[in-house]
Amino acid sequence: MIDLGKSIKNTERKFGSVDVYFFSPVRLPTGEVVYALFTEREVATAVKRAEGNLEDIAIILAEEEKQTVFGRFIHWITSFFGSTRQ
């Protein structure tokens, strides 16, 4: 998760570049975890994009929910009785 309260100083700053970055771990399809650096503007752009596509986030969250033990249990139960969501 990106924490905007914790920045990383750009120690080898070039002219025109930002003075701080925000970091987040990223899991690759292979399962390997790498780290990425984002500017505050890139984070703001990504948040705005997510706010404009809430239906896509709901799909991702539903898939993540299925990965938990409780989520798998609920998925199993609703496979018999159907979902209570309208």
trRosetta pair geometry for C-beta under 8 A, 3 or more apart (Angstrom, degrees):
i j d omega theta_ij theta_ji phi_ij phi_ji
1 24 6.6 -118 108 -129 7 107
2 22 5.1 65 -163 142 106 123
2 23 7.5 179 -119 86 78 25
2 24 4.5 -54 -71 -66 80 122
2 38 6.5 -31 -119 45 142 136
2 43 5.8 -159 133 -120 158 125
3 6 4.4 34 97 26 116 104
3 22 7.1 -164 66 -158 47 109
4 7 7.7 14 -167 -63 45 87
4 22 6.1 -31 -103 -108 54 149
4 40 7.2 79 -136 -121 107 92
4 43 6.8 164 -86 128 107 163
6 22 7.3 105 86 -133 65 83
7 20 3.8 18 166 175 134 132
7 21 6.7 139 -166 67 81 31
7 22 5.8 -60 -112 -79 68 71
8 20 6.4 141 67 -162 40 75
8 21 4.9 -29 63 66 99 87
8 22 7.1 156 12 -95 88 23
8 23 5.7 43 -13 -24 136 111
8 37 6.9 -89 59 -124 133 111
9 19 6.9 -29 -147 160 71 76
9 20 5.8 -44 -102 -102 42 78
10 13 4.4 88 114 -78 109 91
10 17 6.2 -144 155 125 160 116
10 18 6.1 128 -17 94 148 67
10 19 5.5 -146 37 -163 108 28
10 20 6.2 -138 -12 -82 88 22
10 21 6.0 98 -67 -19 93 96
13 17 5.3 -160 -156 76 76 112
13 18 7.7 -116 -128 88 110 32
13 19 5.9 -7 -99 -111 151 59
14 17 4.8 73 57 -4 76 125
18 21 6.8 119 91 -69 122 66
18 39 4.9 146 -11 -125 159 110
18 40 7.3 170 -146 12 150 87
20 40 7.7 45 85 -34 97 104
21 37 4.0 1 171 -171 146 109
21 38 6.4 128 -168 58 85 33
21 39 6.4 -62 -116 -83 69 50
22 37 7.2 135 65 -158 36 60
22 38 5.1 -36 66 67 89 89
22 39 7.6 105 18 -143 88 8
22 40 6.8 93 -11 -78 121 60
22 43 6.0 9 56 -51 142 140
23 35 5.6 4 -172 -178 116 109
23 36 6.8 156 -151 80 66 43
23 37 5.4 -33 -94 -97 78 65
23 38 7.4 159 -93 17 27 77
24 35 7.2 161 81 -152 31 67
24 36 5.7 -21 62 60 80 92
24 38 6.8 11 7 -1 108 119
25 33 5.1 -6 -172 -173 115 111
25 34 7.4 145 -156 78 64 30
25 35 5.7 -46 -101 -97 54 69
25 36 7.9 118 -140 15 10 79
26 33 7.0 148 72 -156 39 60
26 34 5.4 -27 64 68 94 80
26 35 7.0 147 14 -113 85 17
26 36 5.0 48 -21 -13 128 116
27 31 6.7 -23 -170 -146 100 31
27 32 7.4 154 -154 80 56 36
27 33 5.4 -32 -96 -97 66 74
28 31 7.0 -34 74 34 76 21
28 32 4.7 -1 40 61 119 87
28 33 7.5 -159 6 -83 80 23
28 34 6.3 51 -35 2 109 108
38 42 4.4 -132 -165 86 93 125
38 43 5.1 106 131 -54 133 86
38 46 7.7 -44 -152 -2 148 138
39 42 4.7 100 51 3 76 101
39 43 7.2 -141 93 -3 43 84
40 43 5.7 -53 -151 36 35 112
40 44 6.3 36 151 -20 66 107
41 44 5.6 -54 -146 38 32 113
41 45 6.3 35 154 -21 65 105
42 45 5.7 -51 -146 35 31 113
42 46 6.4 31 154 -18 64 106
43 46 5.8 -57 -149 37 31 110
43 47 6.3 32 153 -20 66 106
44 47 5.7 -52 -146 35 31 111
44 48 6.3 31 155 -19 64 106
45 48 5.8 -55 -148 37 30 111
45 49 6.3 32 152 -21 64 106
46 49 5.6 -51 -147 35 32 114
46 50 6.4 33 153 -19 64 105
47 50 5.7 -55 -150 36 31 111
47 51 6.4 34 152 -21 65 105
48 51 5.7 -52 -148 34 32 113
48 52 6.5 25 154 -13 63 109
49 52 5.9 -64 -153 41 29 108
49 53 6.4 -8 159 11 66 116
50 53 6.2 -80 -141 55 29 88
50 54 7.4 70 160 -82 64 55
50 57 5.9 66 -163 -65 93 131
51 54 6.9 1 -159 -57 32 92
53 56 4.4 -6 154 22 107 119
53 57 6.7 121 108 -20 77 88
54 57 5.4 -54 -151 36 43 113
54 58 6.4 50 151 -27 70 99
55 58 5.7 -46 -152 26 34 116
55 59 7.2 37 150 -19 60 99
56 59 5.8 -49 -159 29 38 113
56 60 6.8 36 147 -15 66 104
57 60 5.6 -55 -151 38 39 112
57 61 6.1 37 153 -18 71 107
58 61 5.8 -55 -144 40 30 110
58 62 6.3 34 155 -23 64 106
59 62 5.8 -54 -149 34 28 112
59 63 6.6 28 153 -17 62 105
60 63 5.8 -57 -153 36 31 111
60 64 6.4 29 152 -17 66 106
61 64 5.6 -53 -145 38 34 111
61 65 6.2 42 152 -27 65 103
62 65 5.5 -49 -149 29 31 117
62 66 6.9 36 151 -22 61 100
63 66 5.8 -52 -158 27 35 114
63 67 7.3 39 145 -26 61 100
64 67 5.5 -50 -162 20 42 117
64 68 7.7 40 148 -20 65 93
64 71 7.7 -134 119 -100 47 172
65 68 6.3 -51 -164 22 41 107
65 71 3.9 173 155 -122 63 131
65 74 7.6 -41 151 60 111 133
66 71 4.8 -137 -92 142 18 118
66 72 6.1 79 -172 -80 59 61
66 75 5.2 53 -122 -52 92 149
67 71 6.3 22 42 69 39 143
67 72 7.6 8 -158 -49 6 96
68 71 4.0 94 53 6 86 107
68 72 6.8 -152 88 -7 44 82
69 72 5.9 -54 -149 35 29 109
69 73 6.4 31 151 -20 63 106
70 73 5.5 -54 -150 35 32 114
70 74 6.4 31 153 -17 66 104
71 74 5.8 -52 -146 37 31 109
71 75 6.2 34 153 -20 64 107
72 75 5.5 -53 -146 38 32 115
72 76 6.3 36 152 -23 64 105
73 76 5.6 -54 -150 34 30 113
73 77 6.4 28 153 -17 65 105
74 77 5.7 -53 -145 38 32 111
74 78 6.1 24 159 -12 67 109
75 78 6.1 -58 -141 42 26 104
75 79 6.5 38 153 -33 61 102
76 79 5.7 -50 -155 20 29 116
76 80 7.6 21 151 -11 58 100
77 80 6.2 -64 -169 33 37 105
77 81 6.5 -19 159 24 73 111
78 81 6.2 -78 -130 62 38 79
78 82 6.2 -36 -169 134 75 12
78 83 4.9 36 -161 -81 131 61
78 84 7.7 -107 -111 -8 111 71
